[in-house]
Amino acid sequence: MAKTAILIGSTGLTGTHLLKILLTNEIYDKVVVFVRKEIKISHSKLTQYAVDFDNPGSYQNMVKGDDLFCCLGTTIKKAGSEEAFEKVDLKYPIQFAKAASLNGARQLSIISSIGANPQSKNFYLRTKGRCEEELRKIAFQSTSIFRPSLLLGNRKEFRLGERLATYAMKIFSILMIGKLKKYKPIKAKNVAYAMFAVAQQNTVGYHIYESDLISDIFAQGNK
């Protein structure tokens, strides 16, 4: 039976890949995206809602579908402050998840980060961990948390620190085996595929997928 996918974060590194997968796969006959400004994509399956993310009351009744995918994410530098960062990586995902759940969505798939922990001393990882903690409380048939390591791909904006880290990680990734395997850099398109694939498994409960498992899911589906 065809399904409806809801996607937030469709213009980001992973979200752009996931949107393409959702639009080109026959499993979903409708894809609903929530954006600040309409994206320049036209497709018979695509419905766009340009909304004010700070006013959930204006859009919560429109967050209707079977599977909610969240690829929202930013950096403190890009957001401008810790408070602004929290909005994107904590407040908005929770708002959309609550709305989707109330409207009958069965599954949630969201990108977090390797090392996410609500008790972390690192603000970024602590925020991601707090988001995971809050999402666990929301009623879905299944909640899938994806914790990738450093994401690889062509970003719209240049991030010097991330670019340098990518080069360094590529050099040392050959040494990342065993327990260190989950810290290897991973392609954003592989994460997008894993999110899509897991959503088709109709799992029940709360599940966490770290980079090594995400890579395995991608490999199994692309043999």
Phi and psi restraints in degrees (value plus and minus 20) as a CYANA .aco file:
   2 ALA   PHI     -85.9   -45.9
   2 ALA   PSI     130.5   170.5
   3 LYS   PHI    -146.5  -106.5
   3 LYS   PSI     148.9   188.9
   4 THR   PHI    -131.8   -91.8
   4 THR   PSI     109.3   149.3
   5 ALA   PHI    -124.4   -84.4
   5 ALA   PSI     120.9   160.9
   6 ILE   PHI    -133.1   -93.1
   6 ILE   PSI     111.3   151.3
   7 LEU   PHI    -151.5  -111.5
   7 LEU   PSI     108.7   148.7
   8 ILE   PHI    -140.6  -100.6
   8 ILE   PSI     120.2   160.2
   9 GLY   PHI      70.9   110.9
   9 GLY   PSI      11.4    51.4
  10 SER   PHI     -94.9   -54.9
  10 SER   PSI     -30.4     9.6
  11 THR   PHI    -123.3   -83.3
  11 THR   PSI     -20.5    19.5
  12 GLY   PHI    -103.7   -63.7
  12 GLY   PSI    -197.7  -157.7
  13 LEU   PHI     -78.5   -38.5
  13 LEU   PSI     -69.8   -29.8
  14 THR   PHI    -102.2   -62.2
  14 THR   PSI     -56.8   -16.8
  15 GLY   PHI     -80.7   -40.7
  15 GLY   PSI     -55.8   -15.8
  16 THR   PHI     -85.4   -45.4
  16 THR   PSI     -58.0   -18.0
  17 HIS   PHI     -88.4   -48.4
  17 HIS   PSI     -62.5   -22.5
  18 LEU   PHI     -86.2   -46.2
  18 LEU   PSI     -60.2   -20.2
  19 LEU   PHI     -78.6   -38.6
  19 LEU   PSI     -62.9   -22.9
  20 LYS   PHI     -82.3   -42.3
  20 LYS   PSI     -61.9   -21.9
  21 ILE   PHI     -83.1   -43.1
  21 ILE   PSI     -65.8   -25.8
  22 LEU   PHI     -83.8   -43.8
  22 LEU   PSI     -57.3   -17.3
  23 LEU   PHI     -95.2   -55.2
  23 LEU   PSI     -50.1   -10.1
  24 THR   PHI    -115.3   -75.3
  24 THR   PSI     -27.6    12.4
  25 ASN   PHI    -116.5   -76.5
  25 ASN   PSI     119.8   159.8
  26 GLU   PHI     -92.8   -52.8
  26 GLU   PSI     -33.0     7.0
  27 ILE   PHI     -83.5   -43.5
  27 ILE   PSI     -55.2   -15.2
  28 TYR   PHI    -125.8   -85.8
  28 TYR   PSI     104.7   144.7
  29 ASP   PHI    -117.0   -77.0
  29 ASP   PSI     -24.7    15.3
  30 LYS   PHI    -168.4  -128.4
  30 LYS   PSI     115.5   155.5
  31 VAL   PHI    -146.7  -106.7
  31 VAL   PSI      99.3   139.3
  32 VAL   PHI    -127.9   -87.9
  32 VAL   PSI     104.3   144.3
  33 VAL   PHI    -138.5   -98.5
  33 VAL   PSI     122.9   162.9
  34 PHE   PHI    -131.7   -91.7
  34 PHE   PSI     103.9   143.9
  35 VAL   PHI    -157.2  -117.2
  35 VAL   PSI     144.6   184.6
  36 ARG   PHI     -99.1   -59.1
  36 ARG   PSI     -61.1   -21.1
  37 LYS   PHI    -151.9  -111.9
  37 LYS   PSI     120.7   160.7
  38 GLU   PHI     -77.8   -37.8
  38 GLU   PSI     117.5   157.5
  39 ILE   PHI    -107.8   -67.8
  39 ILE   PSI     133.0   173.0
  40 LYS   PHI    -106.4   -66.4
  40 LYS   PSI      43.7    83.7
  41 ILE   PHI    -152.4  -112.4
  41 ILE   PSI     111.9   151.9
  42 SER   PHI    -139.4   -99.4
  42 SER   PSI     106.0   146.0
  43 HIS   PHI    -175.1  -135.1
  43 HIS   PSI     124.4   164.4
  44 SER   PHI     -82.8   -42.8
  44 SER   PSI     -45.2    -5.2
  45 LYS   PHI    -111.2   -71.2
  45 LYS   PSI     -30.5     9.5
  46 LEU   PHI    -112.2   -72.2
  46 LEU   PSI     110.1   150.1
  47 THR   PHI    -141.2  -101.2
  47 THR   PSI     106.0   146.0
  48 GLN   PHI    -131.1   -91.1
  48 GLN   PSI     118.4   158.4
  49 TYR   PHI    -144.7  -104.7
  49 TYR   PSI      94.1   134.1
  50 ALA   PHI    -108.8   -68.8
  50 ALA   PSI      92.8   132.8
  51 VAL   PHI    -150.3  -110.3
  51 VAL   PSI     147.5   187.5
  52 ASP   PHI    -111.8   -71.8
  52 ASP   PSI      86.2   126.2
  53 PHE   PHI     -82.7   -42.7
  53 PHE   PSI     -40.6    -0.6
  54 ASP   PHI    -105.9   -65.9
  54 ASP   PSI     -18.4    21.6
  55 ASN   PHI    -149.2  -109.2
  55 ASN   PSI      53.6    93.6
  56 PRO   PHI     -79.0   -39.0
  56 PRO   PSI     -47.0    -7.0
  57 GLY   PHI     -83.6   -43.6
  57 GLY   PSI     -42.0    -2.0
  58 SER   PHI    -103.3   -63.3
  58 SER   PSI     -34.4     5.6
  59 TYR   PHI    -150.6  -110.6
  59 TYR   PSI     -29.9    10.1
  60 GLN   PHI     -79.5   -39.5
  60 GLN   PSI     -49.6    -9.6
  61 ASN   PHI     -94.5   -54.5
  61 ASN   PSI     -31.8     8.2
  62 MET   PHI    -114.9   -74.9
  62 MET   PSI     -28.2    11.8
  63 VAL   PHI    -102.7   -62.7
  63 VAL   PSI      53.4    93.4
  64 LYS   PHI    -142.5  -102.5
  64 LYS   PSI     112.3   152.3
  65 GLY   PHI     150.5   190.5
  65 GLY   PSI    -193.1  -153.1
  66 ASP   PHI    -111.6   -71.6
  66 ASP   PSI     -65.9   -25.9
  67 ASP   PHI    -145.4  -105.4
  67 ASP   PSI     107.4   147.4
  68 LEU   PHI    -121.7   -81.7
  68 LEU   PSI     106.4   146.4
  69 PHE   PHI    -134.7   -94.7
  69 PHE   PSI     109.8   149.8
  70 CYS   PHI    -141.6  -101.6
  70 CYS   PSI      96.2   136.2
  71 CYS   PHI    -137.6   -97.6
  71 CYS   PSI       2.5    42.5
  72 LEU   PHI     -86.9   -46.9
  72 LEU   PSI     121.1   161.1
  73 GLY   PHI     159.0   199.0
  73 GLY   PSI     126.8   166.8
  74 THR   PHI    -167.9  -127.9
  74 THR   PSI    -187.5  -147.5
  75 THR   PHI    -145.7  -105.7
  75 THR   PSI     139.1   179.1
  76 ILE   PHI     -82.3   -42.3
  76 ILE   PSI     -58.6   -18.6
  77 LYS   PHI     -82.0   -42.0
  77 LYS   PSI     -66.3   -26.3
  78 LYS   PHI     -89.8   -49.8
  78 LYS   PSI     -59.3   -19.3
  79 ALA   PHI     -88.5   -48.5
  79 ALA   PSI     -54.0   -14.0
  80 GLY   PHI      84.2   124.2
  80 GLY   PSI     -40.9    -0.9
  81 SER   PHI    -185.6  -145.6
  81 SER   PSI     144.7   184.7
  82 GLU   PHI     -84.3   -44.3
  82 GLU   PSI     -57.0   -17.0
  83 GLU   PHI     -83.3   -43.3
  83 GLU   PSI     -63.9   -23.9
  84 ALA   PHI     -87.1   -47.1
  84 ALA   PSI     -56.9   -16.9
  85 PHE   PHI     -82.5   -42.5
  85 PHE   PSI     -63.4   -23.4
  86 GLU   PHI     -79.8   -39.8
  86 GLU   PSI     -54.8   -14.8
  87 LYS   PHI     -79.0   -39.0
  87 LYS   PSI     -67.7   -27.7
  88 VAL   PHI     -94.0   -54.0
  88 VAL   PSI     -62.2   -22.2
  89 ASP   PHI    -117.1   -77.1
  89 ASP   PSI     -26.3    13.7
  90 LEU   PHI    -150.9  -110.9
  90 LEU   PSI     -78.5   -38.5
  91 LYS   PHI     -85.3   -45.3
  91 LYS   PSI     -71.9   -31.9
  92 TYR   PHI     -83.5   -43.5
  92 TYR   PSI     -66.8   -26.8
  93 PRO   PHI     -78.4   -38.4
  93 PRO   PSI     -59.5   -19.5
  94 ILE   PHI     -86.8   -46.8
  94 ILE   PSI     -61.8   -21.8
  95 GLN   PHI     -79.4   -39.4
  95 GLN   PSI     -67.0   -27.0
  96 PHE   PHI     -88.7   -48.7
  96 PHE   PSI     -57.6   -17.6
  97 ALA   PHI     -83.9   -43.9
  97 ALA   PSI     -62.5   -22.5
  98 LYS   PHI     -83.8   -43.8
  98 LYS   PSI     -63.1   -23.1
  99 ALA   PHI     -84.2   -44.2
  99 ALA   PSI     -65.4   -25.4
 100 ALA   PHI     -82.2   -42.2
 100 ALA   PSI     -62.4   -22.4
 101 SER   PHI     -82.9   -42.9
 101 SER   PSI     -65.4   -25.4
 102 LEU   PHI     -82.8   -42.8
 102 LEU   PSI     -49.6    -9.6
 103 ASN   PHI    -110.7   -70.7
 103 ASN   PSI     -13.1    26.9
 104 GLY   PHI      79.3   119.3
 104 GLY   PSI     -13.8    26.2
 105 ALA   PHI     -83.0   -43.0
 105 ALA   PSI     122.5   162.5
 106 ARG   PHI    -117.8   -77.8
 106 ARG   PSI     -48.4    -8.4
 107 GLN   PHI    -151.4  -111.4
 107 GLN   PSI     125.2   165.2
 108 LEU   PHI    -145.8  -105.8
 108 LEU   PSI     110.7   150.7
 109 SER   PHI    -146.8  -106.8
 109 SER   PSI     105.8   145.8
 110 ILE   PHI    -160.7  -120.7
 110 ILE   PSI     124.3   164.3
 111 ILE   PHI    -106.1   -66.1
 111 ILE   PSI     108.1   148.1
 112 SER   PHI    -136.1   -96.1
 112 SER   PSI    -149.1  -109.1
 113 SER   PHI    -177.7  -137.7
 113 SER   PSI     126.1   166.1
 114 ILE   PHI     -78.0   -38.0
 114 ILE   PSI     113.8   153.8
 115 GLY   PHI      68.2   108.2
 115 GLY   PSI     -17.0    23.0
 116 ALA   PHI     -77.6   -37.6
 116 ALA   PSI     112.2   152.2
 117 ASN   PHI    -182.3  -142.3
 117 ASN   PSI     101.3   141.3
 118 PRO   PHI     -83.1   -43.1
 118 PRO   PSI     -34.1     5.9
 119 GLN   PHI    -122.8   -82.8
 119 GLN   PSI     -17.2    22.8
 120 SER   PHI     -83.2   -43.2
 120 SER   PSI     128.1   168.1
 121 LYS   PHI     -98.7   -58.7
 121 LYS   PSI     -37.4     2.6
 122 ASN   PHI    -101.8   -61.8
 122 ASN   PSI     104.0   144.0
 123 PHE   PHI     -79.4   -39.4
 123 PHE   PSI     -63.8   -23.8
 124 TYR   PHI     -80.1   -40.1
 124 TYR   PSI     -71.6   -31.6
 125 LEU   PHI     -89.0   -49.0
 125 LEU   PSI     -52.7   -12.7
 126 ARG   PHI     -86.9   -46.9
 126 ARG   PSI     -60.1   -20.1
 127 THR   PHI     -84.9   -44.9
 127 THR   PSI     -63.7   -23.7
 128 LYS   PHI     -81.3   -41.3
 128 LYS   PSI     -61.0   -21.0
 129 GLY   PHI     -85.9   -45.9
 129 GLY   PSI     -58.8   -18.8
 130 ARG   PHI     -83.8   -43.8
 130 ARG   PSI     -58.5   -18.5
 131 CYS   PHI     -83.4   -43.4
 131 CYS   PSI     -66.3   -26.3
 132 GLU   PHI     -78.1   -38.1
 132 GLU   PSI     -62.7   -22.7
 133 GLU   PHI     -81.5   -41.5
 133 GLU   PSI     -63.0   -23.0
 134 GLU   PHI     -90.8   -50.8
 134 GLU   PSI     -57.1   -17.1
 135 LEU   PHI     -86.3   -46.3
 135 LEU   PSI     -49.5    -9.5
 136 ARG   PHI     -81.2   -41.2
 136 ARG   PSI     -45.3    -5.3
 137 LYS   PHI    -103.7   -63.7
 137 LYS   PSI     -31.6     8.4
 138 ILE   PHI    -111.1   -71.1
 138 ILE   PSI     117.4   157.4
 139 ALA   PHI     -99.3   -59.3
 139 ALA   PSI      82.4   122.4
 140 PHE   PHI    -146.9  -106.9
 140 PHE   PSI     134.8   174.8
 141 GLN   PHI     -78.3   -38.3
 141 GLN   PSI     -63.0   -23.0
 142 SER   PHI    -166.1  -126.1
 142 SER   PSI     123.4   163.4
 143 THR   PHI    -143.6  -103.6
 143 THR   PSI     100.8   140.8
 144 SER   PHI    -134.0   -94.0
 144 SER   PSI      97.8   137.8
 145 ILE   PHI    -122.1   -82.1
 145 ILE   PSI     103.0   143.0
 146 PHE   PHI    -126.3   -86.3
 146 PHE   PSI     100.4   140.4
 147 ARG   PHI    -133.7   -93.7
 147 ARG   PSI      60.3   100.3
 148 PRO   PHI     -95.5   -55.5
 148 PRO   PSI     138.2   178.2
 149 SER   PHI    -102.3   -62.3
 149 SER   PSI    -170.4  -130.4
 150 LEU   PHI     -80.9   -40.9
 150 LEU   PSI     104.7   144.7
 151 LEU   PHI    -103.9   -63.9
 151 LEU   PSI     113.9   153.9
 152 LEU   PHI    -125.6   -85.6
 152 LEU   PSI     120.7   160.7
 153 GLY   PHI     136.0   176.0
 153 GLY   PSI     154.3   194.3
 154 ASN   PHI    -110.2   -70.2
 154 ASN   PSI      85.2   125.2
 155 ARG   PHI    -102.7   -62.7
 155 ARG   PSI     136.4   176.4
 156 LYS   PHI     -92.8   -52.8
 156 LYS   PSI     -50.5   -10.5
 157 GLU   PHI    -131.6   -91.6
 157 GLU   PSI     133.1   173.1
 158 PHE   PHI    -108.1   -68.1
 158 PHE   PSI     107.6   147.6
 159 ARG   PHI    -142.0  -102.0
 159 ARG   PSI      81.7   121.7
 160 LEU   PHI     -79.5   -39.5
 160 LEU   PSI     -69.0   -29.0
 161 GLY   PHI     -79.8   -39.8
 161 GLY   PSI     -61.3   -21.3
 162 GLU   PHI     -89.7   -49.7
 162 GLU   PSI     -56.5   -16.5
 163 ARG   PHI     -83.6   -43.6
 163 ARG   PSI     -63.1   -23.1
 164 LEU   PHI     -86.2   -46.2
 164 LEU   PSI     -60.9   -20.9
 165 ALA   PHI     -84.3   -44.3
 165 ALA   PSI     -56.6   -16.6
 166 THR   PHI     -82.1   -42.1
 166 THR   PSI     -65.8   -25.8
 167 TYR   PHI     -81.1   -41.1
 167 TYR   PSI     -64.2   -24.2
 168 ALA   PHI     -84.3   -44.3
 168 ALA   PSI     -63.8   -23.8
 169 MET   PHI     -85.9   -45.9
 169 MET   PSI     -56.0   -16.0
 170 LYS   PHI     -83.1   -43.1
 170 LYS   PSI     -58.6   -18.6
 171 ILE   PHI     -86.4   -46.4
 171 ILE   PSI     -62.3   -22.3
 172 PHE   PHI    -113.6   -73.6
 172 PHE   PSI     -25.1    14.9
 173 SER   PHI     -83.1   -43.1
 173 SER   PSI     -46.1    -6.1
 174 ILE   PHI     -83.6   -43.6
 174 ILE   PSI     -43.4    -3.4
 175 LEU   PHI    -108.2   -68.2
 175 LEU   PSI     -28.1    11.9
 176 MET   PHI    -106.8   -66.8
 176 MET   PSI      71.0   111.0
 177 ILE   PHI    -146.3  -106.3
 177 ILE   PSI     147.6   187.6
 178 GLY   PHI      43.1    83.1
 178 GLY   PSI    -148.4  -108.4
 179 LYS   PHI     -88.0   -48.0
 179 LYS   PSI     -38.7     1.3
 180 LEU   PHI    -106.5   -66.5
 180 LEU   PSI     -27.9    12.1
 181 LYS   PHI     -78.4   -38.4
 181 LYS   PSI     -54.1   -14.1
 182 LYS   PHI     -89.6   -49.6
 182 LYS   PSI     -30.6     9.4
 183 TYR   PHI    -114.4   -74.4
 183 TYR   PSI     -19.8    20.2
 184 LYS   PHI     -86.1   -46.1
 184 LYS   PSI     123.6   163.6
 185 PRO   PHI     -78.6   -38.6
 185 PRO   PSI     129.9   169.9
 186 ILE   PHI    -157.2  -117.2
 186 ILE   PSI     123.2   163.2
 187 LYS   PHI     -91.6   -51.6
 187 LYS   PSI     116.9   156.9
 188 ALA   PHI     -78.9   -38.9
 188 ALA   PSI     -56.8   -16.8
 189 LYS   PHI     -86.0   -46.0
 189 LYS   PSI     -48.6    -8.6
 190 ASN   PHI     -91.3   -51.3
 190 ASN   PSI     -57.1   -17.1
 191 VAL   PHI     -85.7   -45.7
 191 VAL   PSI     -62.7   -22.7
 192 ALA   PHI     -79.4   -39.4
 192 ALA   PSI     -64.1   -24.1
 193 TYR   PHI     -83.0   -43.0
 193 TYR   PSI     -62.3   -22.3
 194 ALA   PHI     -83.0   -43.0
 194 ALA   PSI     -59.7   -19.7
 195 MET   PHI     -81.4   -41.4
 195 MET   PSI     -63.8   -23.8
 196 PHE   PHI     -84.3   -44.3
 196 PHE   PSI     -66.4   -26.4
 197 ALA   PHI     -83.1   -43.1
 197 ALA   PSI     -64.2   -24.2
 198 VAL   PHI     -84.5   -44.5
 198 VAL   PSI     -55.9   -15.9
 199 ALA   PHI     -83.4   -43.4
 199 ALA   PSI     -40.5    -0.5
 200 GLN   PHI    -109.4   -69.4
 200 GLN   PSI     -24.5    15.5
 201 GLN   PHI    -106.5   -66.5
 201 GLN   PSI     -31.5     8.5
 202 ASN   PHI      29.8    69.8
 202 ASN   PSI      29.4    69.4
 203 THR   PHI     -92.1   -52.1
 203 THR   PSI     147.7   187.7
 204 VAL   PHI    -145.1  -105.1
 204 VAL   PSI     113.7   153.7
 205 GLY   PHI      86.1   126.1
 205 GLY   PSI    -183.1  -143.1
 206 TYR   PHI    -130.4   -90.4
 206 TYR   PSI     103.3   143.3
 207 HIS   PHI    -152.0  -112.0
 207 HIS   PSI     123.4   163.4
 208 ILE   PHI    -138.3   -98.3
 208 ILE   PSI     110.7   150.7
 209 TYR   PHI    -140.3  -100.3
 209 TYR   PSI      91.2   131.2
 210 GLU   PHI    -111.1   -71.1
 210 GLU   PSI     153.2   193.2
 211 SER   PHI     -72.4   -32.4
 211 SER   PSI     -62.0   -22.0
 212 ASP   PHI     -84.0   -44.0
 212 ASP   PSI     -61.3   -21.3
 213 LEU   PHI     -91.2   -51.2
 213 LEU   PSI     -56.5   -16.5
 214 ILE   PHI     -79.8   -39.8
 214 ILE   PSI     -63.6   -23.6
 215 SER   PHI     -82.8   -42.8
 215 SER   PSI     -58.8   -18.8
 216 ASP   PHI     -85.7   -45.7
 216 ASP   PSI     -61.7   -21.7
 217 ILE   PHI     -81.7   -41.7
 217 ILE   PSI     -63.1   -23.1
 218 PHE   PHI     -82.6   -42.6
 218 PHE   PSI     -65.2   -25.2
 219 ALA   PHI     -82.4   -42.4
 219 ALA   PSI     -62.2   -22.2
 220 GLN   PHI     -85.0   -45.0
 220 GLN   PSI     -53.6   -13.6
 221 GLY   PHI    -106.1   -66.1
 221 GLY   PSI     -27.1    12.9
 222 ASN   PHI    -148.5  -108.5
 222 ASN   PSI      18.2    58.2
